[in-house]
Amino acid sequence: MTTTVAPTLQDRLAIPEDRLADLNAFLLDPGTRVVEDLLAVVARYGTPEEINARAREAGTLTSLREQVRRTRPEYLADLDWLAAERDRGAFVGIADYRRGILGDRADGMTFRDDLAVTLEVSALQYFPWVVAAARRAIDGRSLMPGRWIRVRKMREQEEDGDLAAVQAAMRIIGASVVETLDTKGTDGSNVHLDGPATITGYFGGVGEPNDHPLLWADELLHYYTTYGVSQVLNLNPGTVLVGYLLHRLGIDVSFKISVFMGNDNPYAALWTLIGAKLFARDDGSSPLVGFNWSNSVDNATIENAAEIRRALGFEPVVRFEHHITETWKSIVRQPYDRRAELVELAGHVANISAKHEGGDPGVDSNRAHPSDILDYFRDKAEVVASGDWDALEANFLDKVDATNGTARALTEHGLSFVAAEALHR
């Protein structure tokens, strides 16, 4: 007699295979407008192979230096200095850094390099700040972060030479960098918004109305093929899907999801990662390389989501980027400091990035000009004219100092970190 096992309640969640066939039929139908409109944008730049070849050439240090020479030649001396200091070993090595904190005890310790936390700083608005941070790191035997986030207007920094200079600097120091495209919702795309006075309206639909996902793709492909910019911020479900589709087509672009996307629970993480799984390439790669959590998440949510990420095969692919500090003004209730929680996570959750958007609260709050998220959206000319340039640079260096505070805390607990890999060997 055959025994039939009754289906469980959970069995009802299985997705029939014919649903995937329906999705494929939709994506491959020549009459599918959303697909054809995106393919038309791509076609303006060539085939995926041609696009990638142009981007590889544009992103070489030689090509970037030529871009700098044409737009801001005085920056070449700074790039040469940075490379020379790297080559002479001016920056502290990892072993020496650990000894500086732990003394001789460091030599007998085994650090969890397999769970190394990436040190991340945001936002690097101007190239001279890279040089200032490097000089400080050399003098203080401290660390340069391994990941740098930028939120400066693309067109403005393209015109004044900062874009190429920062891209070149990141290649010299061995760090990843993320740019924020101008097509991000503060560009007039929502005609009903008008700056901070109407900012709550932003949360009624973040950033990419109507045809803006196509404009976002166009802008991304421009900077990818012109400067080798391959990694950008992403904050809207539509542009997240466009990013998945571009990568699936064979274009080697990637993105990190912004905190403004509002992923604040394991189910939101599952939904995002389901999309990544559906459109991953056959080798398992995905353009989703960073996943910024909402500031409201707790460790249990990250641990739960880490299980989802591992089950879907994305643990080495998708970095969980977690805010450890935030700007003192305009984004969270202060004081905001998640360092102790990070240390608890870092011993068992892999591929985490510790993002420092503000200085340590005790430092930042005492500045005459504390860090402010709204400073990201100011024109450079206005910043200089207002006299705030030095204050904003000090805010940024406070953030770099905060990454070092996190590196110290991790080191004291036998945990590891990723700093700028070409500098700190």
Buried (B, 14 or more C-beta within 10 A) or exposed (E): EEEEEEEEEEEEEEEEEEEEEEEEEEEEEEEBEBBEEBEEBBEEBBEBEEBBEBBBEBBEBEBBBBBBEEBBEEBBEBBEEBBEBBEEEBBBEBEEBBBBBBEEEBEEEEBBEEBBBBBBBBBBBBBBBBBBBBBBBBEEEBBBBBBBBBBBBBEBBBEBBBBBBBBBBBBBBBBBBBBBBBBBBBBEBBEEBEEEEEEEEBEEBBBBBEEBBBBBBBBBBBBBBBBBBBBBBBBBBBBBBBBBBBBBBEBBBBBBBBBBBBBBBBEBBBEBBEBBBEBBEEEEBBBBBBBBBBBEBEBEBBBBBBEBBBEBBBBEBBBBBBBBBBBBBBBBEBBBBBBEBBBEBBEEBBBBBBBBBBBBBEBBBEBEBBBBBEBBEBEBEEBEEEEBBEBBBBBBBBBBBBBBBBBBBBBEBBBBBBBBBBBBE
